[in-house]
Amino acid sequence: MERREFILASCGYALSALGRPDTDSITRRTKSALPGAVRVGQGEVTAVRHMVKALGDSASELGGGHARHLAVRYLTQDVAPWLEGRFTEATGRDLFAATSQLVHLAGWMAQEEGDTPELRGLAQRYYAHSFRLAAEADDPELSATALRGLAVQCADLGHRAEAVQLGEACVDYGRHLDNPRAVAYCEATLANAAAQDDDRRTATKHLALSETAIGKPAAAPGDSWAAHYSPGRWAHESGMILSRLGDLDAAEEHLHLALDIHGLDRRRTRAIVLADLGGVRLRQGDVDGAMATWRDFLDCADGIRSVRVQAALRDLRVRPRRYTKVPEAQELREQAARISG
């Protein structure tokens, strides 16, 4: 791994991640460590996993823009030498899998930090590298997770065909997983990409498959990256897919499920769901409901460094402008301007 952050890339680079990585890399590394290479054991693997959880928890609560440089520094200064160290094959696969999680987290943080070509390209490179690490570790769940990151980013950038192709690859990697949440995660990825590609049939099919999977009992607690994909997060993503398909009543129902029944324990996540629900209610003509929901959003949004929260704040500074007879509309716009700076 290079001891620096990755440079800008295009969505064409994302598709190159579908090429088959070198699955024998770890086996060769166990036989070719340089003299003086640091010895690596399960203690180092555990350390990486703990750091992923600690940094991920912080980013999920406050936004990825808060801690990305901490993740990058740990990755380049501590973990990179371990990847070049001496380890058994079993430890090597565990180390590469844990590092895949850390690299994916760094990519998500870059994507969260800002909507610039440099940060988008940086995120894409991290996701692609996370995929290669996961594939070399022979971990199909982490491979699927990295492909999901690439698919979501391509969809956000408007590269619909590439997003669908990556979503299909994500589903293919996740097809035989025995973790229902991971399967739901993969199926929802393709449903979202298809919905943005105006392919209602494919979106509906894979949304139903994701619903079937999320309704099954969760796998036993462990190191699964998909463990965070709770029924609440599924309900949020499904609500937005349904919104794109034009089913606003079902979308509102799913967003309510996310907030009120399944619950969301992270302030950043709850803020994003509230912003989305306000938008759905406005499209339904429920102006008062939208204003009330956006008021709750603003209460959650202050202090969060997330590109999605910032986009919602910018939207809120503009969208209520047409409602000149609603006193609360101007108040919400002013509050959104204060928070976004």
Residue, then its C-alpha position, 0 to 999 in steps of 0.5 A: m500500500e502506498r503511504r499517501e492518499f490516493i489521487l483522483a479517478s473517474c468512474g471508469y476506474a471503479l469498473s476496473a475493480l471488477g477485475r479478479p484480484d490476486t488471491d494468492s498474494i497473501t500466500r506468497r507474502t508469507k514466504s517472501a517477507l524481507p529480513g527485519a520485517v515486523r512480526v504480525g499476529q492476532g494482536e495487531v488484527t484486533a487493534v485494527r478492528h478496534m480502531v475501525k469500530a472507534l473511528g466508525d462510531s465517531a464518524s457515524e455520530l458526527g459525520g465522516g469529515h470529523a475524523r478522516h485524517l485520524a483514520v488515514r494516519y493510522l492506516t499509513q503509519d501503523v497498518a501499512p508496515w504490518l501488511e509488509g510484515r511477517f505473518t502466517e497465512a491465517t493471520g494474513r487473511d485476517l489482517f487484510a480483511a480488517t485493513s479492507q474495513l479500515v480502507h473502506l471507512a477512509g473512503w466513506m469519510a472522504q466521500e462524506e467530507g465534501d463534494t469535490p472532484e478530489l474527494r470523490g476520486l479519493a473515495q473511489r480509490y479507497y473503495a477499489h483498494s478495499f475491494r482488492l484487499a477483501a478479495e485477497a483475504d477471500d472475504p466475499e462479504l467485505s468484497a460486496t461491501a466495497l462494491r456497494g461503496l463504488a455503486v452508491q458513489c457512481a449513482d450519486l454522480g449520475h453514472r447510472a449504467e456503471a452503478v447498475q453494473l457494480g450493483e449486480a456485482c455486489v449482489d453476485y458476491g453476496r448471493h451465497l452469504d449466510n448473513p441476512r443483513a449482508v444479503a439485504y445490504c447487497e440487494a438494496t444496493l442494486a435496487n437503488a441503482a436500478a431505481q436511479d436508472d429508471d428500471r422499475r422492474t429490476a428495482t422492485k424485484h431486488l427491493a423485495l429480495s432485500e425486504t425478505a432478507i432483512g426480515k430474517p433473524a440477524a446472524a450471530p454477533g461478530d465482525s460482520w461489516a453489515a451488522h450496522y445495516s439494521p432494519g431502521r437503516w434498511a427502512h430508510e434506504s427502501g423509503m428513498i428507493l420508493s420515493r424515486l419510484g414515485d410511491l410517496d405514501a410507501a416512502e413516507e411509511h418506510l421513513h416513519l418506520a426508520l425513525d419511530i419503530h426501528g429507531l436510529d441511534r446515530r445523530r447523523t443518520r437520524a438527521i438525514v432521515l428527517a431531511d428526506l422525510g421532510g422532502v417526501r412530505l412536501r412532495q405530498g403537499d403536506v407543507d405543515g408536516a414538512m416544516a415540522t419534520w425539518r425543524d427536527f432535522l435542524d435540531c439534529a444537524d448542528g455540528i455534523r460534518s457530512v456532505r449529505v447533511q450540508a446538502a440538506l441544509r442548502d436545500l432547506r435554505v431554498r425550498p421553503r422560499r415559495y411559502t411566503k404565507v407560512p411564518e415558519a418557512q422563513e425561520l427554518r431558512e434562517q436557522a439552516a443558514r446559521i447552521s451551515g455557516 
